[in-house]
Amino acid sequence: MRNISCALTPQQIRNRTKTVTRRLGWKHAKPGELLCICEKCMGRKPGEPLVRLAIVRVIHVRREPLNLMSLAELYGDIEAIHEGFPDLSGYEFVKMFQQHMGCRDSDEVTRIEFRYLPGGKFQQRKDG
């Protein structure tokens, strides 16, 4: 099972409100694949634990231009909800994605739709 990071959306994963993610890479993702969603996969400091949040099954994968969420307004607004951002429009989501990922709105992204597995919730880490 492959790990996938949710550094920008851990609360949406904990709340189970995120069912779609967009990635600049991940062209290898396939329906049926199991993924372990982690708070941060890369860039951890030495000794920093891998915080696992959920196990999900990929149900649909496709490549599409990021700006499809801006050009097709209703689609973008609905997709922003699936991404875990119900208060953002599709256009606002695209701008946020660009800012965090350093890409153009015309870049192709991989849209990965997933479902949470029952019992795939991990114990929350207690700090201190």
HELIX and SHEET records of a PDB file:
HELIX    1   1 PRO A   10  ASN A   15  1                                   6    
HELIX    2   2 LEU A   68  LEU A   71  1                                   4    
HELIX    3   3 GLU A   73  HIS A   82  1                                  10    
HELIX    4   4 GLY A   90  MET A  101  1                                  12    
SHEET    1   A 5 ARG A   2  SER A   5  0                                        
SHEET    2   A 5 LEU A  34  CYS A  38  1                                        
SHEET    3   A 5 ARG A  52  PRO A  65 -1                                        
SHEET    4   A 5 GLU A 108  LYS A 121 -1                                        
SHEET    5   A 5 VAL A  20  ARG A  23 -1                                        
END                                                                             
